[in-house]
Amino acid sequence: MNLVPAREPQAITFQQFKDALPPQGFEFAGEDLYWSDDESKRCVLMIVTTIGLEQFTKMLPKESRKMLKEILRSNQLHEEMVSQKGSDT
């Protein structure tokens, strides 16, 4: 499954939906949800794909949107530094 969320919502097939969910279902103990990094990534990407990035960001609390902007800015600066370092050699 190779879902790539876009700005606008995208339709997914039932098979993509099924593939995105953990095969054994969700395991919840106390306050913790147990699933692997791969399972969480597949599930989150499926959900964000179906609602679209724009709606997803609107759903986030203001504090989370601010943190997301900072993360994206930091990642962009890191990518620019790596790219520049590669062109210097």
C-alpha positions as CSV (number, residue, x, y, z in Angstrom):
1,M,0.0,0.0,0.0
2,N,1.5,3.3,-1.0
3,L,-0.9,6.1,0.1
4,V,0.3,9.7,-0.4
5,P,-2.0,12.2,1.3
6,A,-2.7,15.3,-0.9
7,R,-4.2,18.7,-0.1
8,E,-7.7,17.5,-1.0
9,P,-9.4,14.2,0.2
10,Q,-8.8,11.1,-2.0
11,A,-11.0,8.0,-2.3
12,I,-9.4,4.7,-1.3
13,T,-10.5,1.2,-2.0
14,F,-11.8,-1.2,0.5
15,Q,-8.6,-3.2,0.1
16,Q,-6.5,-0.1,0.9
17,F,-8.7,0.5,4.0
18,K,-8.3,-3.1,5.1
19,D,-4.5,-3.1,4.5
20,A,-4.1,0.0,6.6
21,L,-5.6,-1.6,9.7
22,P,-3.5,-3.9,12.0
23,P,-4.4,-7.5,11.0
24,Q,-4.9,-8.5,14.7
25,G,-6.9,-5.3,15.4
26,F,-6.0,-2.7,18.0
27,E,-4.6,-3.7,21.3
28,F,-5.4,-1.2,24.1
29,A,-4.1,-1.6,27.7
30,G,-4.8,1.0,30.3
31,E,-4.1,4.3,28.5
32,D,-1.8,2.8,25.9
33,L,-2.5,1.8,22.3
34,Y,-0.1,-0.9,21.2
35,W,0.8,-1.1,17.5
36,S,4.0,-1.1,15.6
37,D,5.5,2.0,13.9
38,D,4.6,0.5,10.6
39,E,1.0,-0.2,11.6
40,S,0.5,3.3,13.0
41,K,2.1,4.9,9.9
42,R,-0.3,2.9,7.6
43,C,-3.3,3.8,9.6
44,V,-2.5,7.5,9.9
45,L,-1.7,7.8,6.2
46,M,-4.9,6.1,5.3
47,I,-7.0,8.5,7.5
48,V,-5.1,11.6,6.3
49,T,-5.5,10.5,2.7
50,T,-9.2,10.2,3.0
51,I,-9.7,13.6,4.7
52,G,-6.9,15.5,2.9
53,L,-4.0,17.5,4.4
54,E,-6.0,20.8,4.4
55,Q,-8.8,19.4,6.6
56,F,-6.3,17.5,8.7
57,T,-4.4,20.7,9.6
58,K,-7.7,22.5,10.3
59,M,-8.6,19.8,12.8
60,L,-5.4,20.2,14.7
61,P,-5.4,22.5,17.8
62,K,-3.6,25.8,17.3
63,E,-0.7,24.7,19.4
64,S,-0.2,21.6,17.3
65,R,-0.4,23.6,14.1
66,K,2.3,25.9,15.5
67,M,4.5,22.9,16.3
68,L,3.9,21.4,12.9
69,K,5.1,24.6,11.2
70,E,8.2,24.6,13.3
71,I,8.9,21.0,12.5
72,L,8.4,21.6,8.7
73,R,10.6,24.7,8.9
74,S,13.3,22.8,10.7
75,N,13.1,19.9,8.2
76,Q,13.4,22.3,5.3
77,L,16.4,23.9,6.7
78,H,18.0,20.5,7.3
79,E,17.3,19.4,3.7
80,E,18.8,22.7,2.4
81,M,21.9,22.2,4.5
82,V,22.4,18.6,3.3
83,S,21.7,19.7,-0.3
84,Q,24.2,22.5,0.0
85,K,26.8,20.3,1.6
86,G,26.5,17.8,-1.2
87,S,27.0,20.5,-3.9
88,D,30.1,21.7,-2.1
89,T,32.0,18.5,-2.7
